[in-house]
Amino acid sequence: MAVIETMGLSKRYRDKWAVDHLDLRVEQGDIYGFIGRNGAGKSTALKLLCGLARPTQGDALIFGKPIRDPVAHRRVGALIEQPGLYPELSGRENLRLYAALLGLDSPERQVEDILETVGLSPKEKKPVKHYSMGMKQRLGVGLALLGGPDLLLLDEPINGLDPEGIREMRELLLRLNRERGLTILVSSHILGELSKVATRYGIIQQGRIVEQITAVELEQKRTDYLHLRTDQPEKAAALLERELRLKRWEMRPEGEIRIHEMVDGKAVGRVLAEAGISVEELGLHRQDLEEYFLERMGGADHVSF
């Protein structure tokens, strides 16, 4: 079942299309990693999905209903950019205030549950201005949980966090997904961390979806290769192609050879040694998430995460 489905969703500001005919699909139960360079349209797309901005063109459905349908709207919790916290109030007081604004029934019980869920002590009385960045972000997620949503939209929730804060946020997202069954759409620049939680990915470039792919499909598409550096790269490449019948290899800048097929590293070393070619580096390289997406979006020279 599609929790989010957009059809040509677009947002124009003056002469610039911030979101340009976006076709996005998020399935129920996904942790959907939304990836793109700065200015690609991630934040604008999330604002459109949670009703903070009106589309210029196109449509979007949340749980099969239009974005602004009250029933659909109540099922969405969002943390866009920075959480809107009152710095002089405690975490509990912030949650109580927002619960009152939302007109929730039995808010105190829900506030207690949310504080425990996001890893904040219900007894903590210090004002939010003294919270760490990680505590503030987790409280922001807590605000998004008010009302018991089925879908969370999170814009860069780990941006600016230290390693401990990133770990806590990662564990929180996994727990919300597994234990509460929440579908989560999360944008992030920290691709290594995103790869630890996401079940599906969407790459956005210049306001358009470049690719949507599941974590399983990504694992199958990632290309590992044998990495080789020698003192005579051209001679080594010609020799290996002839002796080992290599077909899928490439010469990279500065003389690096990448072999993109199953080959015995010991055999490579032996052939080169017998020819008197010195091996400087030889090893298997596993392509990580960042490398895949940089390559998919035109290479590192064209992408700034």
C-alpha positions as CSV (number, residue, x, y, z in Angstrom):
1,M,0.0,0.0,0.0
2,A,1.3,3.5,-0.9
3,V,1.4,5.8,2.1
4,I,2.7,8.7,-0.1
5,E,2.2,9.0,-3.8
6,T,2.9,12.1,-5.8
7,M,2.0,12.8,-9.4
8,G,3.9,15.6,-11.0
9,L,4.1,17.5,-7.7
10,S,5.7,20.9,-8.4
11,K,6.6,24.1,-6.5
12,R,7.8,27.2,-8.3
13,Y,9.3,30.3,-6.6
14,R,9.5,33.1,-9.1
15,D,11.6,31.7,-12.0
16,K,12.9,28.6,-10.2
17,W,11.3,25.2,-9.9
18,A,12.2,24.1,-6.4
19,V,10.3,20.9,-6.9
20,D,9.8,19.9,-10.6
21,H,7.2,17.2,-11.4
22,L,8.1,15.0,-8.5
23,D,6.9,11.4,-8.8
24,L,7.5,9.8,-5.4
25,R,6.1,6.6,-3.9
26,V,6.6,5.5,-0.2
27,E,5.2,2.1,0.8
28,Q,3.6,1.3,4.2
29,G,6.3,0.3,6.7
30,D,9.2,1.9,4.8
31,I,12.0,3.9,6.3
32,Y,12.4,5.9,3.1
33,G,15.8,7.7,2.7
34,F,15.4,10.9,0.8
35,I,18.7,11.9,-0.7
36,G,19.9,14.9,-2.7
37,R,22.5,17.6,-2.7
38,N,21.9,21.0,-1.1
39,G,19.2,22.9,-3.0
40,A,17.9,19.7,-4.7
41,G,14.4,20.3,-3.3
42,K,14.2,17.9,-0.4
43,S,12.9,20.4,2.2
44,T,10.5,21.9,-0.2
45,A,9.1,18.5,-1.1
46,L,8.6,17.7,2.6
47,K,6.8,21.0,3.2
48,L,4.5,20.2,0.4
49,L,3.7,16.8,1.8
50,C,2.9,18.1,5.3
51,G,0.9,21.1,4.0
52,L,3.3,23.8,4.9
53,A,3.5,24.9,1.3
54,R,1.0,24.8,-1.6
55,P,2.0,23.1,-4.8
56,T,2.1,25.1,-8.0
57,Q,1.2,22.0,-10.0
58,G,0.5,18.3,-9.6
59,D,-1.1,16.2,-6.9
60,A,-0.2,14.1,-3.9
61,L,-2.0,11.5,-1.9
62,I,-1.4,10.6,1.7
63,F,-2.9,7.3,2.7
64,G,-4.9,7.6,-0.6
65,K,-6.4,11.0,0.3
66,P,-5.4,14.5,-0.8
67,I,-2.7,16.2,1.3
68,R,-5.1,18.7,2.9
69,D,-7.8,16.2,3.7
70,P,-8.3,16.4,7.5
71,V,-8.3,12.7,8.0
72,A,-5.0,12.3,6.1
73,H,-3.5,15.3,7.8
74,R,-4.1,13.9,11.3
75,R,-2.1,10.8,10.4
76,V,1.1,12.8,9.6
77,G,3.7,14.0,12.1
78,A,6.6,16.2,10.8
79,L,9.9,17.7,11.9
80,I,10.9,20.2,9.2
81,E,14.2,22.0,9.7
82,Q,14.5,23.0,13.4
83,P,11.9,21.9,16.0
84,G,9.8,24.9,17.2
85,L,10.7,24.7,20.9
86,Y,10.1,27.2,23.6
87,P,13.6,27.5,25.2
88,E,12.4,28.6,28.7
89,L,10.1,25.6,29.0
90,S,11.1,22.1,29.9
91,G,10.6,19.2,27.5
92,R,7.4,18.1,29.3
93,E,6.0,21.6,29.2
94,N,6.7,22.0,25.5
95,L,4.8,18.7,24.8
96,R,2.0,19.8,27.1
97,L,1.6,23.1,25.3
98,Y,1.5,21.5,21.8
99,A,-0.8,18.8,23.0
100,A,-3.2,21.5,24.3
101,L,-2.9,23.4,21.0
102,L,-3.8,20.2,19.2
103,G,-6.8,19.6,21.5
104,L,-5.7,16.1,22.4
105,D,-7.6,13.9,24.8
106,S,-5.6,12.6,27.8
107,P,-2.5,14.6,26.9
108,E,-0.7,13.9,30.1
109,R,-0.6,10.2,29.5
110,Q,0.6,10.8,25.9
111,V,3.3,13.2,27.1
112,E,4.7,10.6,29.5
113,D,4.7,8.0,26.8
114,I,6.4,10.2,24.3
115,L,9.1,11.3,26.6
116,E,10.0,7.7,27.4
117,T,9.8,6.8,23.8
118,V,12.3,9.5,22.7
119,G,14.7,8.8,25.6
120,L,14.0,11.9,27.7
121,S,13.3,11.6,31.4
122,P,9.7,12.6,32.3
123,K,11.1,14.0,35.6
124,E,13.5,16.4,33.9
125,K,12.7,20.0,34.7
126,K,15.5,21.9,33.2
127,P,14.5,24.3,30.3
128,V,15.1,23.2,26.8
129,K,17.7,26.0,26.3
130,H,20.0,23.8,28.3
131,Y,19.4,20.7,26.3
132,S,22.1,19.2,24.0
133,M,21.4,19.3,20.3
134,G,20.6,15.6,20.3
135,M,18.0,16.1,23.1
136,K,16.4,18.9,21.2
137,Q,16.1,16.8,18.1
138,R,14.6,13.9,19.9
139,L,12.2,16.3,21.6
140,G,11.3,17.6,18.1
141,V,10.5,14.0,17.0
142,G,8.4,13.8,20.2
143,L,6.4,16.8,19.1
144,A,5.9,15.1,15.7
145,L,4.5,12.0,17.6
146,L,1.8,13.9,19.3
147,G,-1.6,12.7,18.1
148,G,-0.3,9.2,17.3
149,P,0.6,9.7,13.6
150,D,1.1,6.7,11.2
151,L,3.6,8.7,9.1
152,L,6.6,10.7,10.1
153,L,8.3,13.3,7.8
154,L,11.8,14.2,9.2
155,D,14.0,16.7,7.5
156,E,17.7,16.2,8.4
157,P,17.1,15.0,12.0
158,I,20.7,14.0,12.5
159,N,22.3,17.2,11.0
160,G,24.7,18.8,13.5
161,L,24.6,15.9,16.0
162,D,27.7,14.3,17.6
163,P,28.2,10.6,17.1
164,E,26.3,9.7,20.3
165,G,23.4,11.9,19.2
166,I,23.4,10.2,15.8
167,R,23.3,6.8,17.4
168,E,20.4,7.7,19.6
169,M,18.4,9.1,16.7
170,R,19.1,6.0,14.6
171,E,17.9,3.7,17.4
172,L,14.8,5.9,17.9
173,L,13.8,5.7,14.2
174,L,14.3,1.9,14.1
175,R,12.3,1.5,17.3
176,L,9.4,3.6,16.0
177,N,9.4,1.7,12.7
178,R,9.6,-1.8,14.3
179,E,7.6,-1.4,17.4
180,R,4.9,1.1,16.4
181,G,4.8,0.3,12.7
182,L,5.4,3.9,11.6
183,T,6.3,4.7,8.1
184,I,9.1,7.2,8.0
185,L,10.4,9.5,5.3
186,V,13.8,10.9,6.4
187,S,16.2,13.2,4.5
188,S,19.9,13.3,5.5
189,H,23.3,14.2,4.2
190,I,25.0,11.5,6.3
191,L,24.6,8.7,3.9
192,G,26.5,6.1,5.9
193,E,24.0,6.5,8.8
194,L,21.1,6.5,6.4
195,S,22.2,3.2,5.0
196,K,21.8,1.7,8.5
197,V,18.1,2.4,8.8
198,A,16.6,2.9,5.3
199,T,14.6,0.2,3.6
200,R,14.0,2.2,0.4
201,Y,15.8,5.3,-1.1
202,G,14.8,8.1,-3.4
203,I,17.4,10.3,-5.1
204,I,16.2,13.9,-5.9
205,Q,18.2,16.1,-8.3
206,Q,17.1,19.6,-9.4
207,G,13.6,18.9,-8.0
208,R,13.1,15.6,-9.8
209,I,13.4,12.0,-8.7
210,V,16.4,10.4,-10.4
211,E,15.9,6.9,-9.0
212,Q,13.9,5.0,-6.4
213,I,15.4,1.8,-5.2
214,T,15.0,-0.6,-2.3
215,A,17.8,-1.5,0.1
216,V,17.8,-5.0,-1.3
217,E,18.0,-3.8,-4.9
218,L,20.8,-1.4,-4.0
219,E,22.8,-4.2,-2.5
220,Q,22.5,-6.1,-5.8
221,K,23.4,-3.1,-7.9
222,R,26.4,-1.9,-5.9
223,T,29.6,-2.7,-7.8
224,D,32.6,-4.2,-6.0
225,Y,35.9,-4.3,-7.7
226,L,39.5,-5.4,-7.3
227,H,41.7,-2.3,-6.8
228,L,45.2,-2.4,-8.2
229,R,48.2,0.1,-8.4
230,T,51.5,-0.8,-10.0
231,D,54.6,1.0,-11.1
232,Q,53.7,0.2,-14.8
233,P,49.8,0.5,-15.0
234,E,49.5,0.4,-18.8
235,K,51.8,-2.7,-19.1
236,A,50.0,-4.4,-16.2
237,A,46.5,-3.8,-17.7
238,A,47.5,-5.2,-21.1
239,L,49.2,-8.2,-19.4
240,L,46.3,-9.1,-17.2
241,E,43.8,-8.7,-20.0
242,R,45.8,-11.2,-22.1
243,E,46.8,-13.7,-19.4
244,L,43.6,-13.7,-17.3
245,R,41.2,-12.8,-20.2
246,L,39.8,-9.8,-18.4
247,K,36.9,-8.1,-20.1
248,R,35.5,-5.7,-17.5
249,W,38.2,-3.4,-16.2
250,E,39.0,0.3,-16.3
251,M,42.0,2.6,-16.0
252,R,41.4,5.4,-13.5
253,P,43.2,8.7,-13.0
254,E,46.7,8.4,-11.5
255,G,47.1,4.9,-12.9
256,E,44.6,3.0,-10.7
257,I,43.2,-0.2,-12.3
258,R,39.7,-1.4,-11.3
259,I,38.7,-4.9,-12.2
260,H,34.9,-5.4,-12.2
261,E,34.7,-9.2,-12.5
262,M,35.5,-12.2,-10.3
263,V,39.2,-12.7,-10.4
264,D,41.7,-14.3,-7.9
265,G,43.8,-11.6,-6.4
266,K,46.6,-14.1,-5.9
267,A,46.6,-14.9,-9.6
268,V,46.8,-11.2,-10.4
269,G,49.8,-10.8,-8.1
270,R,51.5,-13.9,-9.5
271,V,51.1,-12.8,-13.2
272,L,52.5,-9.3,-12.4
273,A,55.4,-10.6,-10.3
274,E,56.5,-13.1,-13.1
275,A,56.6,-10.1,-15.4
276,G,58.7,-8.0,-13.0
277,I,55.9,-5.5,-12.4
278,S,55.8,-4.2,-8.8
279,V,52.4,-4.3,-7.1
280,E,52.0,-1.2,-4.9
281,E,48.3,-1.8,-3.8
282,L,46.0,-4.8,-4.4
283,G,42.7,-5.4,-2.6
284,L,38.9,-5.8,-2.9
285,H,36.9,-2.6,-2.6
286,R,33.3,-2.7,-1.6
287,Q,31.3,0.3,-3.0
288,D,29.5,2.1,-0.2
289,L,26.2,4.0,-0.3
290,E,27.8,7.4,-0.7
291,E,29.9,6.2,-3.7
292,Y,26.9,4.7,-5.4
293,F,24.8,7.8,-5.1
294,L,27.6,10.2,-6.1
295,E,28.1,8.1,-9.2
296,R,24.4,8.0,-9.9
297,M,24.2,11.8,-9.7
298,G,27.1,12.5,-12.0
299,G,30.2,12.0,-9.8
300,A,31.7,13.7,-6.8
301,D,32.7,16.8,-8.8
302,H,29.1,17.6,-9.4
303,V,27.6,16.7,-6.0
304,S,27.9,18.5,-2.7
305,F,26.3,16.7,0.2
